[in-house]
Amino acid sequence: MGDSMHQRFIPIDAERGTIYSEDGQMLSTSLPQFNIYIDFMADGLREKNGKIFKENIDAFSKSLAEFFSDKSADQYKKELLAAYKSKDRYYPLKKKLSFAQYKEFRDFPLVKLGRNKSGVITEVKSFRKNPYMMMAKRTIGLYRENAQNIGLERTYDSLLKGQKGKRLVRYISGGIAVPVDGYEIEPENGKDIVTTLDVNIQDIAENSLMDMMTKSDSRYGTCIVMETKTGKIKAMANLGQRPDGTFDEDYNYSMLTTEPGSTFKLATLLSVLSEGKTTTNDLVEIGSVGKAFVGVRDVTDAERAPKPVLTVKECFAHSSNIGMSKIGYKTFVNQPEKFKEYLHRFRLDTVTGIDLLGEDKPRMAKLGSGGNLKDMVTMFFGYAVEVSPLQILTLYNAVANNGKMMKPYLVSDVQSNGVILKQNLPIVLTDNFCSPSVIQSAKECMEDVVKEGTGRPAFKNLPFQIAGKTGTAHVADGKLKYGDGVYQASFVGYFPADNPQYTCIVTIRTKPHAYLHYGGQLAAPVFREIATRLYAMYVDKKNSSLYAAVKDSSAYFYAGNTNGIRNVFKQLNIRFTDSSLQNTWADVYAKNYEPIVKPNEMKQQVMPDVKGMGLKDALLLLENMGLRVIPNGKGKVMGQSLSEGSAIKKGLTVYLQLS
């Protein structure tokens, strides 16, 4: 009965699963931290009148002072003697030690005698680490104990957190809980999440957006890159300006609904063309003053049209509010419910369903019975409706994908120790949501935006064709009014236009009265930078890992001991080119289907790239450099927690993911 009053089981947290990019890089992982306590009533410290304690306290205090450099040896000795005298059973010595620090600490005088003789109690806790720091931070999310998580950490929390264990503790004076040896149930570690994100594409998107945000002193911006045929999100960058002028991933603006402006005109175009009463070659009178009365309200063009009469295609290319309002009003003035049906068909009245919590629901003015024709006309050019950049991107991607609307998603699969437990495959939301002829006409209109219209200045002399649409919206939300001079600049499109591989949207909110505020000035240059680099990296070169089956895929991703590599090729009678010279380590890649053995230079106190190695080679190399290696999975090394080129020192821990 006495024991039951002073001891009970407490939960033990499981090790939280790791979040990976699709190319095997760790995006969020758990690392151990060690809290050190001392039980000064331990038998070893008390027997023979405290002989062990007295013999070791000077050396122990000196080691603590030299290693942590926060107190003198005399201060440490004084505090330890006081705790010993007061018979403290759970004296807090140090907290939040890294594994490298803990490894050194275990060799200190007194500590190395073991728990029974030293009284040292070690409590292990883990903390969440994002190796790439700010990159995709808002999408990956944050894990915070006793607080609301965000991003994928929140969406997939039930899988990541695993199953808690439990431990028996005994409560001593002061209400301190001391673990009872041998009475615990081990926790079940959390599952790993493999995302669709690509570190290289995310880096390109984030840096391109950051450059423009910094130059323009804009308030916030977002950029999403989607794989056209699958709906995979390859990058999702979100940057908001801090009070000091720097930028951080502070909010997921990609899922925030706002009035989109002219990027919404694609929905108007598709709706009008689908009714079959209008073609892209029909003429529309725009006038020459930049202002016209359309049915029920005045409509103004941000820029004067190049001529008073434009074709429908030219109205779209030059982003004429008047032109798009006129064709929309002519088509739907007597059937506004029909326009509402089209918006429903295009899924602009509902969330995309992406596997990430926090998506804003779209809002739009009421149409049909009891609706307002003035609101409908306003919607034709992207006002009186609020949708997110992700929703707009999904619509444009459907056109790029020949009418097949894909559900955007962020997680490829769920794994445990390298074994796939659940795999997410592409999901078609709507198949053929418009006729092939309407899709083809819309594509031609978007190509004209870049060739002849508002996107032309940003995309001149590009070696491949882009299709898309600029958007510039006056902002009125929260405390902001239309007259405050804040704009939302956008560009959304796909490339290459003749065989789309990626669809991308860039949206930037400006500071008040910014000189540069048009979509073609702010967002389109960011899109161009991203498209140019992705085209060179993945599209033009036809990267084998994304598009082509090759004769020997392992030859494209292999590394290891040079002599071992040579022996394998010789035993298998495979011809190869050896440029490794006398280097101990080498990489293998293919050129014209022939393996090339290239030297892999290793530098002292610098983390090498061990991706592609087998575990045996990786262990030999890293442990000889003084690192502690913790592998996970089976097969070749696909990811490493310490990035290539980072400084290392003896005792550091590196986590390797094998697959």
KESE-491057 format. One line per field, with one value per residue (C-alpha): residue number from 1; residue in one letter; x, y negated, z. Coordinates in nm, 3 decimals. Example, Ala and Ser with C-alpha at 12.3 -4.5 7.8 and 13.67 -1.06 7.14 Angstrom:
2
nr [1:2]
rest [a:s]
c1 [1.230:1.367]
c2 [0.450:0.106]
c3 [0.780:0.714]
% end
This chain:
659
nr [1:2:3:4:5:6:7:8:9:10:11:12:13:14:15:16:17:18:19:20:21:22:23:24:25:26:27:28:29:30:31:32:33:34:35:36:37:38:39:40:41:42:43:44:45:46:47:48:49:50:51:52:53:54:55:56:57:58:59:60:61:62:63:64:65:66:67:68:69:70:71:72:73:74:75:76:77:78:79:80:81:82:83:84:85:86:87:88:89:90:91:92:93:94:95:96:97:98:99:100:101:102:103:104:105:106:107:108:109:110:111:112:113:114:115:116:117:118:119:120:121:122:123:124:125:126:127:128:129:130:131:132:133:134:135:136:137:138:139:140:141:142:143:144:145:146:147:148:149:150:151:152:153:154:155:156:157:158:159:160:161:162:163:164:165:166:167:168:169:170:171:172:173:174:175:176:177:178:179:180:181:182:183:184:185:186:187:188:189:190:191:192:193:194:195:196:197:198:199:200:201:202:203:204:205:206:207:208:209:210:211:212:213:214:215:216:217:218:219:220:221:222:223:224:225:226:227:228:229:230:231:232:233:234:235:236:237:238:239:240:241:242:243:244:245:246:247:248:249:250:251:252:253:254:255:256:257:258:259:260:261:262:263:264:265:266:267:268:269:270:271:272:273:274:275:276:277:278:279:280:281:282:283:284:285:286:287:288:289:290:291:292:293:294:295:296:297:298:299:300:301:302:303:304:305:306:307:308:309:310:311:312:313:314:315:316:317:318:319:320:321:322:323:324:325:326:327:328:329:330:331:332:333:334:335:336:337:338:339:340:341:342:343:344:345:346:347:348:349:350:351:352:353:354:355:356:357:358:359:360:361:362:363:364:365:366:367:368:369:370:371:372:373:374:375:376:377:378:379:380:381:382:383:384:385:386:387:388:389:390:391:392:393:394:395:396:397:398:399:400:401:402:403:404:405:406:407:408:409:410:411:412:413:414:415:416:417:418:419:420:421:422:423:424:425:426:427:428:429:430:431:432:433:434:435:436:437:438:439:440:441:442:443:444:445:446:447:448:449:450:451:452:453:454:455:456:457:458:459:460:461:462:463:464:465:466:467:468:469:470:471:472:473:474:475:476:477:478:479:480:481:482:483:484:485:486:487:488:489:490:491:492:493:494:495:496:497:498:499:500:501:502:503:504:505:506:507:508:509:510:511:512:513:514:515:516:517:518:519:520:521:522:523:524:525:526:527:528:529:530:531:532:533:534:535:536:537:538:539:540:541:542:543:544:545:546:547:548:549:550:551:552:553:554:555:556:557:558:559:560:561:562:563:564:565:566:567:568:569:570:571:572:573:574:575:576:577:578:579:580:581:582:583:584:585:586:587:588:589:590:591:592:593:594:595:596:597:598:599:600:601:602:603:604:605:606:607:608:609:610:611:612:613:614:615:616:617:618:619:620:621:622:623:624:625:626:627:628:629:630:631:632:633:634:635:636:637:638:639:640:641:642:643:644:645:646:647:648:649:650:651:652:653:654:655:656:657:658:659]
rest [m:g:d:s:m:h:q:r:f:i:p:i:d:a:e:r:g:t:i:y:s:e:d:g:q:m:l:s:t:s:l:p:q:f:n:i:y:i:d:f:m:a:d:g:l:r:e:k:n:g:k:i:f:k:e:n:i:d:a:f:s:k:s:l:a:e:f:f:s:d:k:s:a:d:q:y:k:k:e:l:l:a:a:y:k:s:k:d:r:y:y:p:l:k:k:k:l:s:f:a:q:y:k:e:f:r:d:f:p:l:v:k:l:g:r:n:k:s:g:v:i:t:e:v:k:s:f:r:k:n:p:y:m:m:m:a:k:r:t:i:g:l:y:r:e:n:a:q:n:i:g:l:e:r:t:y:d:s:l:l:k:g:q:k:g:k:r:l:v:r:y:i:s:g:g:i:a:v:p:v:d:g:y:e:i:e:p:e:n:g:k:d:i:v:t:t:l:d:v:n:i:q:d:i:a:e:n:s:l:m:d:m:m:t:k:s:d:s:r:y:g:t:c:i:v:m:e:t:k:t:g:k:i:k:a:m:a:n:l:g:q:r:p:d:g:t:f:d:e:d:y:n:y:s:m:l:t:t:e:p:g:s:t:f:k:l:a:t:l:l:s:v:l:s:e:g:k:t:t:t:n:d:l:v:e:i:g:s:v:g:k:a:f:v:g:v:r:d:v:t:d:a:e:r:a:p:k:p:v:l:t:v:k:e:c:f:a:h:s:s:n:i:g:m:s:k:i:g:y:k:t:f:v:n:q:p:e:k:f:k:e:y:l:h:r:f:r:l:d:t:v:t:g:i:d:l:l:g:e:d:k:p:r:m:a:k:l:g:s:g:g:n:l:k:d:m:v:t:m:f:f:g:y:a:v:e:v:s:p:l:q:i:l:t:l:y:n:a:v:a:n:n:g:k:m:m:k:p:y:l:v:s:d:v:q:s:n:g:v:i:l:k:q:n:l:p:i:v:l:t:d:n:f:c:s:p:s:v:i:q:s:a:k:e:c:m:e:d:v:v:k:e:g:t:g:r:p:a:f:k:n:l:p:f:q:i:a:g:k:t:g:t:a:h:v:a:d:g:k:l:k:y:g:d:g:v:y:q:a:s:f:v:g:y:f:p:a:d:n:p:q:y:t:c:i:v:t:i:r:t:k:p:h:a:y:l:h:y:g:g:q:l:a:a:p:v:f:r:e:i:a:t:r:l:y:a:m:y:v:d:k:k:n:s:s:l:y:a:a:v:k:d:s:s:a:y:f:y:a:g:n:t:n:g:i:r:n:v:f:k:q:l:n:i:r:f:t:d:s:s:l:q:n:t:w:a:d:v:y:a:k:n:y:e:p:i:v:k:p:n:e:m:k:q:q:v:m:p:d:v:k:g:m:g:l:k:d:a:l:l:l:l:e:n:m:g:l:r:v:i:p:n:g:k:g:k:v:m:g:q:s:l:s:e:g:s:a:i:k:k:g:l:t:v:y:l:q:l:s]
c1 [0.000:0.287:0.451:0.125:0.103:0.454:0.496:0.301:0.342:0.412:0.401:0.720:0.704:0.780:1.046:0.869:0.893:1.104:0.968:1.163:1.166:1.091:1.464:1.544:1.656:1.555:1.319:1.223:1.365:1.400:1.738:1.811:1.885:2.015:1.926:2.169:2.074:2.263:2.117:2.345:2.187:2.314:2.485:2.814:2.836:2.751:2.938:3.264:3.176:3.157:3.503:3.428:3.267:3.554:3.819:3.657:3.497:3.804:3.866:3.492:3.455:3.759:3.624:3.286:3.451:3.684:3.418:3.123:3.321:3.028:3.163:3.496:3.603:3.571:3.211:3.120:3.284:3.104:2.762:2.821:2.932:2.620:2.394:2.577:2.536:2.163:2.123:1.959:1.815:1.756:2.009:1.983:2.341:2.302:2.015:1.979:2.315:2.368:2.472:2.829:2.839:2.683:2.937:3.220:3.042:3.026:3.408:3.432:3.579:3.308:3.058:3.254:3.218:2.855:2.520:2.531:2.865:2.828:2.456:2.428:2.077:2.029:1.696:1.669:1.432:1.412:1.376:1.258:1.516:1.464:1.805:1.716:1.607:1.357:1.312:0.943:0.913:0.547:0.459:0.666:0.543:0.654:0.618:0.577:0.505:0.184:0.110:-0.076:0.130:0.118:0.184:0.250:0.357:-0.003:-0.178:0.010:0.061:-0.118:0.126:0.439:0.401:0.384:0.260:0.365:0.524:0.520:0.767:0.730:0.861:0.900:0.824:1.075:1.085:1.002:0.768:1.055:0.990:1.283:1.263:1.247:1.484:1.331:0.973:0.900:0.721:0.908:0.723:0.651:0.829:0.636:0.607:0.814:0.651:0.795:0.671:0.643:0.871:1.200:1.476:1.634:1.304:1.206:1.541:1.501:1.144:1.226:1.539:1.374:1.080:1.310:1.512:1.203:1.050:1.371:1.409:1.048:1.013:0.688:0.477:0.434:0.452:0.396:0.511:0.388:0.534:0.315:0.401:0.146:0.055:0.033:-0.064:0.246:0.354:0.726:0.775:0.566:0.740:0.576:0.755:0.624:0.802:0.906:0.904:1.281:1.243:1.371:1.157:1.044:0.805:0.550:0.220:0.097:-0.016:-0.063:-0.388:-0.508:-0.811:-0.807:-0.956:-0.731:-0.776:-0.707:-0.586:-0.957:-1.030:-0.944:-1.262:-1.460:-1.302:-1.364:-1.727:-1.802:-1.635:-1.809:-2.150:-2.059:-2.194:-1.857:-1.520:-1.176:-1.186:-1.507:-1.462:-1.526:-1.550:-1.321:-1.309:-1.010:-1.059:-1.000:-1.346:-1.688:-2.032:-2.099:-2.464:-2.498:-2.171:-1.867:-1.561:-1.207:-0.898:-0.573:-0.391:-0.529:-0.601:-0.374:-0.677:-1.048:-1.167:-1.005:-1.070:-1.165:-0.816:-0.663:-0.891:-0.747:-0.388:-0.399:-0.606:-0.890:-1.146:-1.389:-1.352:-1.387:-1.684:-1.861:-1.832:-1.929:-2.228:-2.348:-2.334:-2.477:-2.695:-3.011:-2.867:-2.630:-2.699:-2.523:-2.205:-2.229:-2.254:-1.935:-1.748:-1.867:-1.749:-1.409:-1.409:-1.359:-1.633:-1.465:-1.126:-0.881:-0.859:-0.480:-0.340:-0.250:-0.476:-0.561:-0.690:-0.921:-1.268:-1.337:-1.594:-1.794:-2.086:-2.428:-2.539:-2.875:-3.199:-3.155:-2.808:-2.666:-2.576:-2.327:-2.141:-2.142:-1.988:-1.729:-1.646:-1.570:-1.241:-1.153:-1.328:-1.630:-1.473:-1.200:-0.993:-0.646:-0.337:-0.356:-0.707:-0.606:-0.302:-0.519:-0.744:-0.453:-0.289:-0.610:-0.589:-0.220:-0.316:-0.568:-0.876:-0.780:-0.793:-0.554:-0.585:-0.277:-0.096:0.215:0.278:0.395:0.401:0.415:0.704:0.833:1.202:1.216:0.910:0.622:0.301:0.081:0.138:-0.055:-0.117:-0.234:-0.608:-0.817:-1.074:-1.247:-1.184:-1.253:-1.409:-1.415:-1.433:-1.100:-1.175:-1.232:-0.912:-0.716:-0.858:-0.770:-0.415:-0.376:-0.503:-0.251:0.031:-0.068:-0.039:0.334:0.383:0.184:0.017:0.089:0.347:0.560:0.816:0.905:0.950:1.130:1.408:1.320:1.443:1.121:0.753:0.553:0.176:0.006:-0.171:-0.076:-0.294:-0.300:-0.561:-0.633:-0.640:-0.926:-0.922:-0.881:-0.810:-0.704:-0.930:-0.904:-0.780:-0.484:-0.270:-0.185:-0.179:-0.159:0.058:0.038:0.154:0.034:0.120:0.295:0.597:0.700:0.377:0.387:0.440:0.372:0.585:0.538:0.266:0.356:0.194:0.367:0.166:0.315:0.142:0.303:0.367:0.130:0.174:0.459:0.608:0.625:0.288:0.175:0.178:0.403:0.654:0.669:0.544:0.633:1.013:1.006:0.819:1.074:1.367:1.206:1.102:1.443:1.630:1.386:1.387:1.766:1.779:1.489:1.311:1.580:1.815:1.531:1.652:1.639:1.499:1.192:1.112:1.314:1.382:1.753:1.950:2.102:1.947:2.185:2.480:2.329:2.336:2.624:2.932:3.179:3.529:3.716:3.872:3.538:3.368:3.641:3.612:3.234:3.260:3.544:3.362:3.047:3.254:3.106:3.315:3.372:3.584:3.809:3.907:3.940:4.324:4.453:4.159:4.018:3.658:3.469:3.131:2.971:2.758:2.659:2.753:2.600:2.500:2.864:2.964:3.216:3.414:3.497:3.707:3.515:3.751:3.742:3.858:3.949:3.685:3.439:3.125:3.146:2.861:2.786:2.461:2.472:2.704:2.623:2.608:2.939:3.133:2.949:3.020:3.389:3.435:3.235:3.347:3.711:3.637:3.523:3.149:2.878:2.649:2.284:2.136:1.770:1.629:1.793:1.981:2.188:2.224:1.958:1.982:2.216:2.136:2.464:2.482:2.783:3.054:2.948:3.215:3.239:3.425:3.486:3.182:2.911:2.614:2.502:2.174:2.166:1.847:1.880:1.640]
c2 [0.000:-0.233:-0.160:-0.225:-0.570:-0.667:-0.512:-0.498:-0.445:-0.748:-0.754:-0.733:-0.921:-0.722:-0.839:-1.058:-0.952:-1.136:-1.344:-1.297:-1.465:-1.245:-1.237:-1.096:-1.408:-1.451:-1.747:-1.698:-1.444:-1.376:-1.392:-1.284:-1.521:-1.409:-1.547:-1.447:-1.409:-1.269:-1.060:-1.149:-0.871:-0.602:-0.321:-0.370:-0.734:-0.662:-0.344:-0.367:-0.718:-0.848:-0.727:-0.712:-1.056:-1.219:-1.055:-1.171:-1.508:-1.719:-1.547:-1.544:-1.918:-1.996:-1.792:-1.969:-2.311:-2.238:-2.079:-2.315:-2.635:-2.785:-2.765:-2.722:-2.389:-2.540:-2.647:-2.300:-2.139:-2.371:-2.298:-1.923:-1.913:-2.106:-1.865:-1.566:-1.710:-1.773:-1.415:-1.536:-1.236:-1.400:-1.680:-1.844:-1.862:-1.935:-1.956:-1.927:-1.766:-1.653:-1.294:-1.407:-1.590:-1.295:-1.058:-1.272:-1.308:-0.930:-0.918:-1.175:-1.071:-0.930:-0.895:-0.613:-0.403:-0.334:-0.437:-0.246:-0.391:-0.740:-0.798:-0.948:-0.924:-0.991:-1.103:-1.090:-1.321:-1.408:-1.738:-1.813:-1.931:-2.071:-2.017:-2.259:-2.529:-2.765:-2.560:-2.464:-2.516:-2.609:-2.310:-2.058:-2.220:-2.242:-1.988:-2.153:-1.970:-2.088:-2.327:-2.331:-2.174:-2.299:-2.164:-1.797:-1.755:-1.830:-1.654:-1.327:-1.357:-1.031:-0.835:-1.030:-1.017:-0.637:-0.452:-0.564:-0.322:-0.352:-0.351:-0.293:-0.582:-0.628:-0.967:-1.093:-1.406:-1.720:-1.534:-1.422:-1.108:-0.863:-0.575:-0.220:0.005:0.297:0.172:0.018:0.098:-0.022:-0.267:-0.191:-0.444:-0.660:-0.601:-0.790:-1.017:-1.050:-1.368:-1.461:-1.763:-1.781:-1.962:-2.104:-2.235:-2.374:-2.551:-2.704:-2.819:-2.965:-3.150:-3.289:-3.414:-3.554:-3.754:-3.929:-3.981:-4.147:-4.368:-4.485:-4.507:-4.312:-4.200:-3.831:-3.582:-3.220:-2.987:-2.634:-2.392:-2.096:-1.796:-1.833:-1.471:-1.354:-1.650:-1.600:-1.919:-1.945:-2.278:-2.505:-2.824:-3.083:-3.402:-3.678:-3.999:-4.039:-4.377:-4.407:-4.366:-4.009:-3.719:-3.396:-3.107:-3.245:-3.141:-2.911:-3.179:-2.918:-2.808:-3.158:-3.278:-3.628:-3.802:-3.665:-3.924:-3.833:-3.476:-3.399:-3.498:-3.143:-3.027:-3.294:-3.193:-2.821:-2.885:-3.107:-2.877:-2.571:-2.727:-2.706:-3.049:-3.225:-3.146:-3.289:-3.470:-3.663:-4.042:-4.246:-4.625:-4.754:-5.121:-5.349:-5.517:-5.214:-5.234:-5.102:-5.030:-4.656:-4.565:-4.685:-4.853:-5.049:-4.836:-4.972:-4.824:-4.862:-4.924:-5.057:-4.793:-4.807:-4.873:-4.949:-4.613:-4.286:-3.919:-3.711:-3.561:-3.910:-4.016:-3.729:-3.787:-4.159:-4.093:-4.327:-4.347:-4.510:-4.238:-3.947:-4.114:-4.169:-3.809:-3.680:-3.913:-3.831:-3.458:-3.445:-3.755:-3.544:-3.236:-3.331:-2.992:-2.838:-3.034:-2.911:-2.553:-2.600:-2.729:-2.419:-2.198:-2.368:-2.301:-2.669:-2.662:-2.398:-2.316:-2.109:-1.839:-1.849:-1.634:-1.936:-2.082:-2.450:-2.502:-2.806:-2.757:-2.971:-3.248:-3.404:-3.637:-3.481:-3.395:-3.287:-3.347:-3.650:-3.710:-4.030:-4.072:-4.339:-4.083:-3.835:-4.089:-4.168:-3.798:-3.772:-3.958:-3.811:-4.014:-3.936:-3.591:-3.463:-3.157:-3.037:-3.018:-2.638:-2.633:-2.851:-2.630:-2.316:-2.466:-2.570:-2.233:-2.064:-2.260:-2.174:-1.809:-1.811:-1.842:-1.593:-1.766:-1.609:-1.631:-1.807:-1.600:-1.621:-1.271:-0.984:-0.709:-0.609:-0.384:-0.193:-0.102:-0.144:0.075:-0.099:-0.062:-0.291:-0.448:-0.747:-0.737:-1.024:-1.091:-1.231:-1.477:-1.540:-1.374:-1.586:-1.874:-2.062:-1.942:-1.888:-2.177:-2.418:-2.299:-2.351:-2.703:-2.791:-2.664:-2.883:-3.184:-3.123:-3.086:-3.423:-3.584:-3.508:-3.565:-3.887:-3.989:-4.098:-3.821:-3.902:-4.138:-3.882:-3.587:-3.735:-3.519:-3.212:-2.897:-2.705:-2.797:-2.887:-2.922:-3.109:-3.418:-3.731:-3.869:-4.201:-4.259:-4.557:-4.427:-4.485:-4.254:-4.295:-4.663:-4.725:-4.905:-4.917:-5.275:-5.186:-5.100:-4.741:-4.491:-4.116:-4.027:-3.678:-3.460:-3.104:-2.872:-2.560:-2.454:-2.344:-2.450:-2.170:-1.894:-2.027:-1.878:-2.137:-2.384:-2.675:-2.975:-3.277:-3.526:-3.835:-4.095:-4.438:-4.717:-5.017:-5.220:-5.002:-5.115:-4.756:-4.592:-4.420:-4.043:-4.072:-4.280:-4.093:-3.736:-3.653:-3.706:-3.464:-3.212:-3.257:-3.193:-2.875:-2.748:-2.813:-2.622:-2.330:-2.303:-2.280:-2.033:-1.799:-1.860:-1.931:-1.666:-1.416:-1.320:-0.941:-0.931:-1.126:-1.028:-0.747:-0.383:-0.311:0.007:0.008:-0.239:-0.145:-0.276:-0.622:-0.626:-0.433:-0.508:-0.318:-0.178:-0.216:0.131:0.287:0.107:0.219:0.579:0.584:0.460:0.703:1.002:0.918:0.850:0.499:0.251:-0.077:-0.391:-0.436:-0.795:-0.738:-0.730:-0.624:-0.752:-0.520:-0.626:-0.668:-0.750:-0.577:-0.748:-0.665:-0.831:-0.684:-0.381:-0.311:-0.329:-0.598:-0.558:-0.905:-0.991:-1.094:-1.327:-1.313:-1.602:-1.599:-1.735:-1.783:-1.572:-1.360:-1.270:-0.903:-0.883:-0.583:-0.383:-0.052:-0.057:0.130:-0.137:-0.425:-0.288:-0.230:-0.581:-0.773:-0.582:-0.624:-0.998:-0.972:-0.998:-0.790:-0.640:-0.547:-0.379:-0.325:-0.095:0.141:0.100:-0.197:-0.529:-0.770:-1.047:-1.181:-1.414:-1.607:-1.769:-1.728:-1.987:-2.075:-2.089:-1.785:-1.685:-1.364:-1.227:-1.386:-1.166:-1.121:-0.952:-0.756:-0.661:-0.349:-0.249]
c3 [0.000:0.080:-0.256:-0.443:-0.290:-0.401:-0.743:-1.066:-1.440:-1.657:-2.040:-2.251:-2.579:-2.893:-3.133:-3.387:-3.751:-4.006:-4.296:-4.620:-4.958:-5.259:-5.340:-4.995:-4.805:-4.441:-4.407:-4.042:-3.798:-3.425:-3.254:-2.895:-2.608:-2.271:-1.928:-1.653:-1.285:-0.984:-0.702:-0.409:-0.201:-0.440:-0.249:-0.434:-0.327:0.037:0.121:0.317:0.427:0.069:-0.035:-0.412:-0.412:-0.224:-0.443:-0.766:-0.693:-0.781:-1.113:-1.192:-1.120:-1.333:-1.626:-1.606:-1.601:-1.893:-2.112:-2.056:-1.980:-1.788:-1.431:-1.263:-1.115:-0.764:-0.832:-0.955:-0.651:-0.410:-0.565:-0.576:-0.213:-0.110:-0.300:-0.148:0.199:0.151:0.019:-0.303:-0.487:-0.825:-0.857:-1.204:-1.333:-1.705:-1.953:-2.330:-2.405:-2.763:-2.825:-2.895:-2.560:-2.379:-2.531:-2.393:-2.058:-2.012:-1.997:-1.716:-1.379:-1.150:-1.439:-1.605:-1.287:-1.382:-1.244:-0.915:-0.809:-0.959:-0.894:-1.245:-1.393:-1.766:-1.907:-2.286:-2.472:-2.840:-3.019:-3.372:-3.624:-3.975:-4.142:-4.425:-4.178:-4.349:-4.667:-4.701:-4.324:-4.334:-4.553:-4.357:-4.038:-3.678:-3.401:-3.063:-2.741:-2.576:-2.864:-3.195:-3.472:-3.831:-4.180:-4.247:-3.884:-3.791:-4.080:-4.028:-3.652:-3.569:-3.788:-3.703:-3.324:-3.292:-2.981:-2.633:-2.386:-2.008:-1.722:-1.347:-1.137:-0.762:-0.609:-0.355:-0.141:-0.328:-0.564:-0.788:-0.996:-1.014:-1.267:-1.127:-1.319:-1.509:-1.505:-1.844:-2.172:-2.479:-2.708:-3.074:-3.293:-3.539:-3.912:-4.168:-4.426:-4.778:-4.945:-5.311:-5.251:-5.438:-5.247:-5.564:-5.702:-5.360:-5.335:-5.681:-5.612:-5.270:-5.384:-5.698:-5.492:-5.223:-5.476:-5.612:-5.267:-5.148:-5.456:-5.448:-5.068:-5.099:-4.804:-4.878:-5.160:-5.250:-5.524:-5.601:-5.856:-5.956:-6.170:-6.449:-6.517:-6.155:-5.934:-5.716:-5.540:-5.609:-5.429:-5.206:-5.094:-4.865:-4.759:-4.533:-4.439:-4.075:-3.896:-3.951:-4.328:-4.353:-4.474:-4.314:-4.388:-4.146:-4.307:-4.583:-4.829:-5.103:-4.933:-4.837:-5.036:-5.187:-5.489:-5.765:-6.038:-6.400:-6.345:-6.285:-6.647:-6.754:-6.579:-6.768:-7.099:-7.047:-6.946:-7.245:-7.497:-7.348:-7.424:-7.794:-7.892:-7.895:-8.053:-7.984:-8.321:-8.248:-8.233:-7.919:-7.911:-7.636:-7.720:-7.695:-7.354:-7.128:-6.975:-7.080:-6.938:-6.947:-6.886:-6.528:-6.428:-6.543:-6.614:-6.644:-6.806:-6.611:-6.939:-7.266:-7.529:-7.838:-8.062:-8.012:-8.144:-8.028:-8.085:-7.783:-7.792:-7.787:-7.500:-7.296:-7.408:-7.324:-7.008:-7.099:-6.819:-7.061:-7.322:-7.081:-6.909:-7.239:-7.359:-7.014:-6.986:-7.337:-7.259:-6.906:-6.858:-6.876:-6.702:-6.419:-6.262:-6.562:-6.488:-6.128:-6.258:-6.458:-6.154:-5.970:-6.257:-6.239:-5.861:-5.781:-5.518:-5.301:-5.153:-5.357:-5.086:-5.067:-4.785:-4.572:-4.304:-4.310:-4.665:-4.684:-4.831:-5.140:-5.121:-5.401:-5.453:-5.480:-5.831:-5.964:-5.777:-5.555:-5.697:-5.832:-6.201:-6.103:-5.891:-6.180:-6.417:-6.151:-6.118:-6.489:-6.429:-6.091:-5.819:-5.596:-5.562:-5.331:-5.419:-5.321:-5.543:-5.504:-5.652:-5.945:-6.006:-6.005:-6.276:-6.500:-6.449:-6.571:-6.898:-6.934:-6.873:-7.161:-6.942:-6.672:-6.334:-6.083:-5.707:-5.566:-5.304:-5.086:-4.949:-5.170:-4.911:-4.545:-4.439:-4.139:-4.138:-4.515:-4.580:-4.760:-4.558:-4.767:-5.107:-5.243:-5.617:-5.841:-5.817:-6.102:-5.966:-6.299:-6.631:-6.942:-6.750:-7.083:-7.440:-7.623:-7.860:-7.569:-7.398:-7.719:-7.763:-7.403:-7.457:-7.765:-7.572:-7.292:-7.542:-7.692:-7.346:-7.362:-7.735:-7.783:-7.458:-7.101:-7.047:-7.350:-7.185:-6.916:-7.152:-7.452:-7.604:-7.399:-7.580:-7.504:-7.510:-7.199:-7.171:-6.890:-6.762:-6.573:-6.296:-6.112:-5.842:-5.619:-5.262:-5.020:-4.719:-4.347:-4.286:-4.645:-4.892:-5.270:-5.248:-5.025:-5.324:-5.234:-5.522:-5.567:-5.867:-6.015:-6.299:-6.350:-6.636:-6.755:-6.960:-7.212:-7.380:-7.638:-7.378:-7.025:-6.748:-6.472:-6.382:-6.155:-5.989:-5.836:-5.627:-5.459:-5.243:-5.274:-5.029:-5.059:-5.378:-5.507:-5.838:-5.965:-5.905:-6.225:-6.257:-6.563:-6.364:-6.033:-6.067:-6.428:-6.383:-6.088:-6.302:-6.581:-6.345:-6.209:-6.553:-6.706:-6.439:-6.425:-6.803:-6.807:-6.516:-6.584:-6.914:-7.174:-7.034:-6.990:-6.642:-6.624:-6.272:-6.379:-6.732:-6.891:-6.825:-6.854:-6.904:-6.556:-6.315:-6.031:-6.231:-6.207:-5.830:-5.682:-5.475:-5.261:-5.227:-5.559:-5.560:-5.473:-5.764:-6.005:-5.888:-5.937:-6.296:-6.375:-6.223:-6.419:-6.734:-6.770:-6.965:-6.779:-6.796:-6.493:-6.410:-6.036:-6.038:-5.695:-5.489:-5.225:-5.287:-5.612:-5.765:-6.063:-6.324:-6.682:-7.007:-7.321:-7.110:-7.015:-6.647:-6.559:-6.235:-6.099:-5.791:-5.479:-5.294:-4.912:-4.693:-4.328:-4.088:-4.377:-4.414:-4.731:-4.962:-4.889:-5.089:-5.318:-5.093:-4.932:-4.553:-4.518:-4.710:-4.544:-4.195:-4.273:-4.409:-4.147:-3.838:-3.945:-3.946:-3.581:-3.648:-3.483:-3.748:-3.693:-4.004:-4.081:-4.350:-4.598:-4.923:-5.040:-4.860:-4.990:-4.729:-4.463:-4.172:-4.202:-4.544:-4.772:-4.707:-4.352:-4.084:-3.858:-3.546:-3.363:-3.181:-3.396:-3.489:-3.848:-3.938:-4.265:-4.447:-4.662:-4.936]
% end
